[in-house]
Amino acid sequence: MAKKKRLVVMVSSTVYGIEELLERIYAILTKFGYEVWMSHKGTVPVISTKSAFHNCLHAVEQCDLFLSLITTHYGSGKEDATALSITHQELLRAIDLNKPRWVLAHDQVVFARTLLTNLGYDDAKKRAGLKLKRNPVVDDLRVIDMYEAAIRHDVQFADRRGNWVQKFVSPDDAQLYATAQFYRYQEVERFLEEHLNDPDVVGRRVAQEKKS
């Protein structure tokens, strides 16, 4: 019998300041049997004729599962000051494709959003007018835009799906979440098959789980 293809998890994040966490997540996911695409480890498939940006978006399109880490650093890849970073566009692409996805957001990003909302800066357009001084906390307010995209802030509350975002403070928090969500390899694989093949099956399964 042919060997069954491993599920591919793409880990999307900036690297600065979370190298140790990325190493941990890579080790955990590979131990669980996944193929892990992570730029930090150099495992994202690269097509030499394409740009880094296009290779990253192509990886989002080709992966089975998508794990996003939203940190206080916005990331690189911007053509100019107003362009979106690569990690931001990866997340938006995963949402657009309705990829099975899991999102972690740093506590300071969530706190910054709450603070600015209370000050009247409750959407991306209003925040765009603010200018940050160089600081060691949040380096670009568009990390909040990423968080709002992940929680499906643009969708009416009753219609939001795939909007769970787990807050983390320490690398241990993030590691625990990744472990809890991905250690049941066969269950994740079954979820993926249902997600892609038959939405009605997914609905029936959810209904059954609510009753149990």
C-alpha positions in Angstrom: 0.0 0.0 0.0 1.2 3.5 -0.8 2.2 5.5 2.2 -0.5 7.9 3.3 0.4 11.6 2.7 1.0 13.6 5.9 -1.1 16.6 6.6 0.7 19.9 6.0 0.5 22.6 8.6 1.7 26.0 7.6 2.9 28.2 10.5 2.6 31.8 9.6 4.3 34.4 11.8 7.1 36.9 12.2 10.3 35.5 13.6 11.8 38.4 15.6 11.6 37.7 19.3 9.8 34.3 19.1 12.5 32.1 17.7 12.4 29.7 20.7 8.6 29.4 20.5 8.8 28.6 16.7 11.4 25.9 17.4 9.1 24.4 20.0 6.0 24.4 17.8 8.0 22.9 14.9 9.2 20.1 17.1 5.7 19.4 18.5 4.0 19.3 15.2 6.6 17.2 13.5 6.5 14.8 16.5 2.7 14.5 16.0 3.3 13.4 12.4 2.6 16.6 10.5 4.6 18.1 7.7 5.4 21.6 8.8 5.9 24.6 6.5 7.7 27.3 8.5 9.8 30.1 7.0 12.0 30.1 10.2 13.0 26.5 9.5 13.3 26.9 5.8 10.7 24.3 5.1 8.3 26.4 3.0 8.4 25.1 -0.6 10.2 27.6 -2.8 9.7 28.1 -6.5 12.8 29.8 -7.7 11.0 31.8 -10.4 8.6 33.4 -7.9 9.1 36.1 -5.3 9.2 35.4 -1.6 5.8 37.0 -1.4 4.3 34.7 -4.0 5.9 31.6 -2.6 4.4 32.4 0.8 0.9 32.9 -0.6 1.2 29.8 -2.8 2.1 27.8 0.4 -1.1 29.1 2.1 -3.1 27.9 -0.9 -1.4 24.5 -0.9 -1.3 23.7 2.8 -4.0 21.6 4.6 -4.0 23.5 7.9 -3.0 27.0 8.9 -1.6 28.1 12.2 -1.1 31.9 12.6 0.8 33.6 15.4 0.0 37.3 15.7 2.7 39.0 17.8 3.6 42.6 18.7 5.9 42.7 15.6 4.1 43.3 12.3 6.7 41.7 10.0 8.5 42.3 6.8 7.8 42.1 3.1 6.2 45.5 2.7 6.9 47.2 -0.6 6.3 50.6 1.1 5.0 52.0 4.4 1.4 51.5 3.5 1.6 48.0 2.1 0.6 44.9 4.1 3.2 42.6 5.5 3.6 39.1 4.2 2.2 37.5 7.4 -0.8 39.8 7.2 -1.5 38.8 3.7 -1.0 35.1 4.5 -3.7 35.4 7.2 -6.1 37.2 4.9 -5.6 34.6 2.2 -6.2 31.7 4.6 -9.5 33.4 5.7 -10.5 34.1 2.1 -9.9 30.4 1.3 -11.7 29.3 4.5 -8.7 27.2 5.4 -9.0 25.2 8.6 -7.1 27.5 10.8 -6.0 28.2 14.4 -4.8 31.6 15.5 -2.8 32.8 18.5 -2.6 36.4 19.4 -0.2 38.0 21.9 -1.9 39.5 25.0 -0.3 42.9 24.3 -2.0 43.0 20.9 -5.4 42.3 22.5 -4.7 44.9 25.2 -3.6 47.6 22.7 -6.8 47.0 20.7 -9.0 47.4 23.9 -7.2 50.5 24.9 -7.5 52.2 21.5 -11.1 51.2 21.2 -11.9 52.9 24.5 -10.1 56.0 23.2 -12.3 56.1 20.1 -10.0 54.4 17.6 -12.2 51.4 17.1 -11.4 50.5 13.5 -8.5 50.3 11.1 -9.3 53.5 9.3 -9.2 55.5 12.5 -6.0 53.8 13.7 -4.3 54.5 10.4 -4.1 58.2 11.3 -2.1 57.5 14.4 1.7 57.6 14.3 3.7 55.4 16.7 6.9 56.5 18.2 9.6 53.9 18.3 8.8 51.6 21.2 9.6 48.1 22.5 6.0 46.9 22.7 3.9 47.1 19.4 5.9 48.2 16.4 2.9 48.7 14.0 -0.8 49.1 14.8 -1.7 46.9 11.9 -1.1 43.9 14.2 -4.5 44.9 15.6 -5.9 44.8 12.1 -4.7 41.2 11.8 -6.3 40.3 15.1 -9.6 41.9 14.0 -9.4 39.9 10.7 -8.9 36.7 12.6 -11.9 37.3 14.9 -14.0 38.1 11.8 -14.7 41.6 13.1 -16.1 42.6 9.7 -18.8 39.9 9.9 -22.1 40.3 11.9 -21.7 38.6 15.2 -24.4 35.9 14.6 -22.7 35.0 11.3 -19.1 34.7 12.5 -17.5 31.3 11.9 -13.8 30.3 12.3 -13.3 33.3 14.6 -11.7 31.7 17.6 -8.4 33.5 18.5 -6.4 32.2 21.5 -4.7 34.9 23.6 -1.2 34.0 24.9 1.2 35.7 27.2 4.2 33.3 27.4 5.7 30.8 25.0 4.4 28.1 27.4 0.8 29.4 26.8 1.2 29.1 23.0 2.9 25.7 23.2 0.0 24.4 25.3 -2.5 25.6 22.8 -0.7 24.1 19.8 -0.3 20.8 21.7 -3.9 20.6 22.7 -5.2 21.5 19.2 -2.9 19.3 17.1 -2.1 16.2 19.1 -5.1 14.3 17.9 -3.8 13.7 14.4 -6.5 11.4 13.3 -9.3 13.7 14.5 -7.7 16.6 12.7 -7.5 14.6 9.6 -11.1 13.5 9.8 -12.1 17.1 10.4 -10.2 18.2 7.4 -11.9 15.6 5.2 -15.3 16.7 6.4 -14.5 20.3 6.0 -13.5 19.9 2.4 -15.9 17.3 1.2 -19.3 17.7 2.9 -20.4 20.7 4.9 -23.6 18.9 5.8 -21.6 16.2 7.5 -19.8 18.8 9.6 -23.1 20.4 10.6 -24.5 17.1 11.7 -21.4 16.3 13.7 -21.4 19.6 15.5 -25.1 19.1 16.3 -24.3 15.7 17.7 -21.5 17.0 19.8 -23.7 19.7 21.3 -26.2 17.0 22.4 -23.6 14.8 24.0 
